Amino acid sequence: MNIRIKEIALVFGLVILAGCQNVSDNNDDDVANVEKDVPAVHDGMAADSQNLAQFAIGPKGEYETEDFDALKFLTAWNFSNLPQEERAKFYKETALPDATLLREYWFNVEEVTIEVAPGVFYPAWSYNGQVPGPTIRATEGDTIKIHFKNNSTKPHTAHFHGYHSAKMDGTGGDAEDKIMNPGESRIYEFKAEPFGSHVYHCHSYPVSQHISKGLYGAYIVDPKFDTRPKAAKELVMVMNGFDTDFDGENDFYAVNTKAFAYNYQPIHVKQGELVRIHLSNMLEFDTINSFHLHANFFDRYIAGTKLTPDAFTDTISMGQGERSILDVRFREKGMYMFHSHVSELAELGWAGMFVVE
């Protein structure tokens, strides 16, 4: 991590010891000044440096752009976040004789600059101008057809974690599996199988570069006959990170790209309702990522490919490309933190809040 990144971390309040140093030296004026910034709910809290540090840690500053709405991304699939007229440019459904749907998508690879932390910009490679790419969602047995165009300056593909033929693999390994050079187009077509919570990503080499630059997204296939409890709210979370100084190590981490996105805009849910999280890990450069939920437990369905849960826990670890469905009912009202339990990742952006009402 270079000096510039360290400075940014300080702005975020992630390295706060220096800010609390005068407090720990028992400087009464500094204590009084800091206490003025503490809300009334903390009036009874002892004014020592550790409590002040606990209160102060977290995001600082404001995002300068609105290029990506992390809150809307949580509940958007098949371009449902767009007005109908705009959506029709990227998504189309056609009923088929066997009572399934043909779902058509129009995807473009684009090079864009995205804001990954307040005032921190990153030159990304993207599907349709966003990172993560648009979430694809279908029912088991539907036909997926993706009209794919490479509008960037590098060769790219799309590889889907699911069943498909070799010519649709997105790796160039089959004679008919075309790698798209700049300006070229192709079609990916396959059945939506098996049911589960999957991912897609570019498989052009070096794959590590193409994933770290942002070419990935969520791909959800709902069971045709679903015996699980019906969820009141479903959320898509893609764990990722960004190497902003290009030294092969990430400097910022997030779920859905924006550091501390759900600290700035907490996720609101209702007490007792079933919340279903489609969680995937597309983090490059770090071998392990994790998800921890405070004060609550969830049913975990590994890859979402079974209708019965594999575990009941509050913490899971995942390698790159792994995914799970997490079903949780919040027992009590209040604000509950969720974050990576690789603590460095949490302190560098991968943390958020649920507000239970």
C-alpha positions as CSV (number, residue, x, y, z in Angstrom):
1,M,0.0,0.0,0.0
2,N,1.6,3.3,-1.1
3,I,1.7,6.6,0.6
4,R,-1.3,7.9,-1.4
5,I,-3.5,5.0,-0.2
6,K,-2.4,5.4,3.4
7,E,-3.5,9.0,3.1
8,I,-6.9,8.0,1.8
9,A,-7.2,5.4,4.6
10,L,-6.6,8.2,7.1
11,V,-9.3,10.3,5.4
12,F,-11.7,7.3,5.9
13,G,-11.0,7.2,9.6
14,L,-9.6,3.7,9.3
15,V,-6.3,4.7,10.9
16,I,-7.6,6.8,13.8
17,L,-4.9,6.5,16.4
18,A,-3.3,9.7,15.4
19,G,-6.6,11.4,15.6
20,C,-7.1,10.1,19.2
21,Q,-3.5,10.7,20.3
22,N,-4.2,14.0,22.1
23,V,-7.2,12.4,23.8
24,S,-5.0,9.6,25.2
25,D,-2.6,12.3,26.4
26,N,-5.5,13.6,28.6
27,N,-5.8,16.9,26.8
28,D,-9.1,18.2,28.3
29,D,-9.7,20.7,25.4
30,D,-9.4,18.0,22.8
31,V,-11.7,15.7,24.7
32,A,-14.3,18.4,24.9
33,N,-14.0,19.2,21.2
34,V,-14.4,15.5,20.3
35,E,-17.3,15.1,22.6
36,K,-19.2,17.9,20.9
37,D,-19.3,15.7,17.8
38,V,-20.7,12.6,19.6
39,P,-24.6,12.3,19.3
40,A,-26.8,12.4,22.3
41,V,-27.2,8.7,22.3
42,H,-23.6,8.5,23.4
43,D,-23.7,11.2,26.2
44,G,-23.3,8.6,28.9
45,M,-20.3,7.0,27.2
46,A,-17.0,7.3,28.9
47,A,-14.9,9.8,27.1
48,D,-11.8,7.7,26.7
49,S,-9.8,7.2,23.5
50,Q,-11.1,3.6,22.8
51,N,-14.8,4.6,22.9
52,L,-14.1,7.6,20.8
53,A,-12.2,5.4,18.3
54,Q,-15.1,2.9,18.1
55,F,-17.5,5.7,17.4
56,A,-15.2,7.5,14.8
57,I,-14.2,4.5,12.8
58,G,-15.8,4.1,9.4
59,P,-16.4,6.1,6.2
60,K,-15.5,9.7,5.9
61,G,-16.2,12.1,3.0
62,E,-18.9,12.0,0.4
63,Y,-19.1,10.2,-3.0
64,E,-18.7,12.7,-5.8
65,T,-20.6,10.8,-8.5
66,E,-23.9,8.9,-8.8
67,D,-22.6,6.6,-11.5
68,F,-23.6,3.4,-9.7
69,D,-26.4,3.0,-7.1
70,A,-25.4,0.2,-4.8
71,L,-28.7,0.3,-3.0
72,K,-30.7,-0.2,-6.2
73,F,-28.3,-2.9,-7.4
74,L,-29.3,-5.1,-4.4
75,T,-32.7,-5.7,-5.8
76,A,-32.2,-5.2,-9.6
77,W,-32.1,-8.1,-12.0
78,N,-32.9,-8.4,-15.7
79,F,-32.5,-4.6,-15.9
80,S,-35.5,-4.1,-13.7
81,N,-33.9,-0.9,-12.4
82,L,-34.5,0.9,-15.7
83,P,-37.6,2.6,-17.0
84,Q,-39.6,0.3,-19.3
85,E,-38.6,2.0,-22.6
86,E,-34.9,1.9,-21.6
87,R,-35.1,-1.6,-20.3
88,A,-36.4,-2.9,-23.7
89,K,-33.0,-2.0,-25.2
90,F,-31.3,-4.5,-23.0
91,Y,-33.8,-7.2,-22.1
92,K,-36.6,-9.1,-23.8
93,E,-38.9,-12.0,-22.8
94,T,-40.6,-14.4,-25.3
95,A,-42.9,-17.2,-24.3
96,L,-41.9,-20.6,-25.8
97,P,-44.2,-23.5,-26.6
98,D,-42.9,-25.6,-23.7
99,A,-44.1,-22.9,-21.2
100,T,-40.6,-21.7,-20.5
101,L,-39.2,-18.3,-21.5
102,L,-36.6,-17.1,-24.0
103,R,-34.7,-14.4,-22.1
104,E,-32.6,-12.2,-24.3
105,Y,-30.0,-9.8,-23.1
106,W,-27.8,-7.2,-24.8
107,F,-24.4,-6.8,-23.2
108,N,-21.6,-4.5,-24.1
109,V,-18.0,-4.5,-22.8
110,E,-17.0,-0.9,-22.0
111,E,-14.1,0.8,-20.4
112,V,-15.3,3.2,-17.7
113,T,-14.0,5.1,-14.8
114,I,-15.8,4.3,-11.5
115,E,-15.7,5.8,-8.1
116,V,-14.8,3.0,-5.6
117,A,-14.5,5.2,-2.5
118,P,-15.2,8.9,-1.9
119,G,-12.9,10.8,-4.3
120,V,-11.1,7.6,-5.4
121,F,-11.6,6.7,-9.1
122,Y,-10.6,3.5,-10.8
123,P,-10.3,2.7,-14.6
124,A,-12.6,-0.4,-14.8
125,W,-13.5,-2.8,-17.5
126,S,-17.2,-3.4,-17.3
127,Y,-20.3,-5.1,-18.7
128,N,-22.8,-2.4,-19.7
129,G,-20.9,0.3,-17.9
130,Q,-21.2,-1.0,-14.3
131,V,-19.3,-3.1,-11.8
132,P,-20.6,-5.7,-11.0
133,G,-22.3,-6.3,-14.3
134,P,-26.1,-6.5,-14.6
135,T,-27.6,-9.4,-12.7
136,I,-29.1,-12.1,-14.9
137,R,-32.1,-14.0,-13.5
138,A,-34.1,-16.9,-15.0
139,T,-36.2,-19.9,-14.0
140,E,-34.8,-23.4,-14.4
141,G,-35.3,-24.6,-18.0
142,D,-35.6,-21.1,-19.5
143,T,-33.3,-20.2,-22.5
144,I,-30.7,-17.6,-22.0
145,K,-29.6,-15.7,-25.1
146,I,-27.0,-13.0,-24.8
147,H,-26.1,-10.6,-27.6
148,F,-22.6,-9.7,-26.7
149,K,-20.5,-6.9,-28.2
150,N,-17.0,-5.8,-27.3
151,N,-16.8,-2.0,-27.4
152,S,-13.5,-2.0,-25.6
153,T,-9.8,-2.0,-26.7
154,K,-9.0,-5.5,-25.4
155,P,-10.2,-9.1,-26.3
156,H,-13.0,-10.3,-24.0
157,T,-15.5,-13.1,-23.4
158,A,-18.2,-14.1,-21.0
159,H,-18.0,-17.4,-19.1
160,F,-21.1,-18.6,-17.1
161,H,-21.0,-20.9,-14.1
162,G,-23.7,-23.3,-15.2
163,Y,-24.5,-26.0,-17.8
164,H,-23.7,-25.1,-21.4
165,S,-22.0,-26.6,-24.5
166,A,-18.2,-26.2,-25.1
167,K,-18.8,-23.7,-27.8
168,M,-20.6,-21.4,-25.2
169,D,-17.8,-21.7,-22.6
170,G,-16.3,-18.3,-23.2
171,T,-12.7,-19.6,-23.0
172,G,-11.8,-20.0,-26.6
173,G,-11.1,-23.7,-26.0
174,D,-13.6,-24.9,-28.6
175,A,-13.2,-24.1,-32.3
176,E,-16.7,-22.4,-32.2
177,D,-16.0,-20.6,-28.9
178,K,-15.1,-17.2,-30.2
179,I,-13.0,-14.8,-28.3
180,M,-14.2,-11.3,-29.2
181,N,-11.6,-8.8,-30.3
182,P,-12.4,-5.1,-30.1
183,G,-15.4,-4.2,-32.1
184,E,-16.6,-7.9,-32.6
185,S,-19.8,-9.5,-31.5
186,R,-21.2,-12.9,-30.8
187,I,-24.2,-14.7,-29.2
188,Y,-24.1,-16.9,-26.1
189,E,-27.1,-19.2,-25.8
190,F,-27.9,-22.0,-23.3
191,K,-30.5,-23.4,-21.0
192,A,-30.7,-21.9,-17.5
193,E,-29.5,-24.9,-15.5
194,P,-28.9,-26.0,-12.8
195,F,-30.9,-23.9,-10.4
196,G,-28.8,-22.0,-8.0
197,S,-27.0,-18.7,-7.3
198,H,-24.2,-18.5,-9.9
199,V,-21.7,-16.0,-11.4
200,Y,-20.4,-15.0,-14.8
201,H,-17.1,-13.4,-15.7
202,C,-14.6,-12.7,-18.5
203,H,-12.3,-15.6,-19.2
204,S,-9.9,-13.8,-21.6
205,Y,-6.3,-14.1,-20.4
206,P,-4.9,-13.0,-18.1
207,V,-8.1,-13.9,-16.3
208,S,-6.8,-12.3,-13.1
209,Q,-6.5,-9.0,-14.8
210,H,-9.9,-9.2,-16.4
211,I,-11.7,-10.1,-13.1
212,S,-9.8,-7.6,-11.0
213,K,-10.7,-4.8,-13.5
214,G,-14.4,-5.6,-13.0
215,L,-15.7,-8.0,-15.6
216,Y,-18.1,-10.2,-13.5
217,G,-21.7,-10.4,-12.3
218,A,-24.3,-12.5,-10.7
219,Y,-26.4,-15.2,-12.5
220,I,-29.4,-16.5,-10.6
221,V,-31.5,-19.6,-11.7
222,D,-34.6,-20.1,-9.7
223,P,-35.9,-23.7,-9.1
224,K,-38.8,-24.7,-11.3
225,F,-40.4,-26.3,-8.2
226,D,-39.3,-24.4,-5.2
227,T,-40.1,-25.9,-1.8
228,R,-38.1,-23.3,0.2
229,P,-39.9,-20.7,2.3
230,K,-40.8,-17.7,0.2
231,A,-38.6,-14.7,0.8
232,A,-40.1,-11.3,1.5
233,K,-37.0,-9.6,0.2
234,E,-34.1,-10.8,-1.9
235,L,-30.7,-9.1,-2.2
236,V,-27.8,-9.6,-4.5
237,M,-24.3,-9.1,-3.0
238,V,-21.1,-9.5,-4.9
239,M,-17.9,-9.2,-2.8
240,N,-15.1,-7.5,-4.6
241,G,-12.1,-5.2,-4.3
242,F,-9.9,-2.8,-6.2
243,D,-6.1,-2.5,-6.6
244,T,-6.0,1.3,-7.2
245,D,-2.2,1.6,-7.4
246,F,-1.8,-1.5,-9.6
247,D,0.8,-3.3,-7.4
248,G,-1.1,-6.6,-7.3
249,E,-2.7,-5.9,-3.9
250,N,-6.1,-4.6,-3.2
251,D,-6.4,-1.2,-1.6
252,F,-10.2,-1.0,-1.1
253,Y,-12.8,-3.7,-0.5
254,A,-16.6,-3.8,-0.8
255,V,-19.8,-5.6,-1.3
256,N,-21.1,-4.3,-4.6
257,T,-18.1,-2.1,-5.5
258,K,-18.6,1.0,-3.3
259,A,-16.5,1.0,-0.1
260,F,-18.9,1.3,2.9
261,A,-21.9,1.6,0.6
262,Y,-24.3,0.2,3.2
263,N,-22.9,2.4,6.0
264,Y,-23.8,5.4,3.9
265,Q,-27.1,3.9,3.0
266,P,-28.1,1.1,5.4
267,I,-30.3,-1.8,4.1
268,H,-33.8,-1.6,5.6
269,V,-35.6,-4.8,6.4
270,K,-38.6,-5.8,8.6
271,Q,-38.4,-7.8,11.8
272,G,-39.2,-11.5,11.3
273,E,-39.5,-11.3,7.5
274,L,-37.4,-13.8,5.5
275,V,-34.5,-12.0,3.8
276,R,-32.7,-14.0,1.1
277,I,-29.1,-12.9,0.1
278,H,-27.5,-14.2,-3.1
279,L,-23.9,-13.8,-2.1
280,S,-20.9,-14.4,-4.3
281,N,-17.2,-13.7,-4.1
282,M,-15.4,-12.3,-7.1
283,L,-12.4,-10.8,-5.2
284,E,-9.1,-11.1,-7.0
285,F,-5.6,-11.1,-5.3
286,D,-6.9,-12.2,-1.9
287,T,-7.4,-16.0,-1.5
288,I,-10.2,-15.9,1.0
289,N,-13.2,-13.6,1.7
290,S,-15.9,-14.0,4.2
291,F,-19.3,-12.8,5.4
292,H,-20.3,-12.3,9.1
293,L,-23.7,-11.0,10.4
294,H,-23.9,-9.6,13.8
295,A,-26.4,-10.9,16.4
296,N,-28.3,-13.1,14.0
297,F,-27.9,-16.5,12.2
298,F,-28.8,-17.6,8.7
299,D,-29.5,-20.8,6.8
300,R,-26.7,-21.3,4.2
301,Y,-27.4,-23.0,0.9
302,I,-24.0,-23.6,-0.8
303,A,-24.3,-22.5,-4.4
304,G,-28.0,-22.5,-3.9
305,T,-28.2,-25.9,-5.8
306,K,-30.2,-27.7,-3.1
307,L,-33.5,-26.9,-1.5
308,T,-32.4,-27.8,2.0
309,P,-29.8,-25.7,3.9
310,D,-26.3,-27.0,4.5
311,A,-25.6,-25.0,7.7
312,F,-27.0,-22.7,10.2
313,T,-24.4,-20.1,11.1
314,D,-23.4,-16.4,11.3
315,T,-20.1,-16.6,9.5
316,I,-18.9,-18.2,6.2
317,S,-15.7,-18.1,4.2
318,M,-15.5,-18.2,0.4
319,G,-12.9,-18.5,-2.2
320,Q,-13.1,-16.7,-5.6
321,G,-16.1,-17.9,-7.6
322,E,-17.9,-19.4,-4.7
323,R,-21.4,-18.4,-3.8
324,S,-24.2,-19.2,-1.4
325,I,-27.7,-18.3,-0.6
326,L,-28.2,-17.0,2.9
327,D,-31.7,-17.0,4.5
328,V,-32.1,-14.8,7.6
329,R,-34.9,-13.6,9.8
330,F,-33.9,-10.8,12.1
331,R,-35.3,-11.5,15.6
332,E,-35.1,-8.0,17.0
333,K,-35.4,-4.4,15.8
334,G,-32.3,-2.3,15.6
335,M,-29.1,-1.7,13.6
336,Y,-26.9,-4.8,12.9
337,M,-23.5,-4.8,11.2
338,F,-22.4,-7.2,8.5
339,H,-18.9,-7.4,7.1
340,S,-16.0,-9.5,6.1
341,H,-14.5,-11.4,9.0
342,V,-11.1,-10.9,7.4
343,S,-10.8,-7.8,9.5
344,E,-8.5,-5.8,7.2
345,L,-11.1,-6.1,4.4
346,A,-13.8,-4.8,6.7
347,E,-11.6,-1.8,7.8
348,L,-10.9,-1.0,4.1
349,G,-14.5,-0.8,3.0
350,W,-16.2,-4.2,3.2
351,A,-18.7,-3.4,5.9
352,G,-22.3,-2.3,6.1
353,M,-25.5,-2.1,8.2
354,F,-29.0,-3.6,8.3
355,V,-31.7,-1.5,9.9
356,V,-34.4,-3.8,11.2
357,E,-37.8,-2.1,11.7
